[in-house]
Amino acid sequence: MQSGGRTTVLDDILEPVANAFSRDVAEALFNIRAGEAAQMRMAELAGKCNEGRLTPAEQAEYESYVHAVDMVSILQAKARVWLTRHHAS
């Protein structure tokens, strides 16, 4: 499945989660950042991917990171929308 299709499916599946946000949850999600070790590993794998040097295990690991980043990005976008809509609450 292409990334755009996967992202659309994730967006649809995660919509009920967004409906359950509170201000604290939305703010926490909006501010989530990957830890330093994860960021470094993703950068390493991305570099190897761009060079065509990923092993099958590394490819699977890299795809896992990509899927996780997609999910967190969608949740952060939903949190941003929630916070914008509820700014006066």
Summary of the structure (lengths in Angstrom):
residues: 89
radius of gyration: 15.6
end to end distance: 39.5
largest distance: 50.6
contacts: 214
relative contact order: 0.19
helix: 79%
strand: 0%
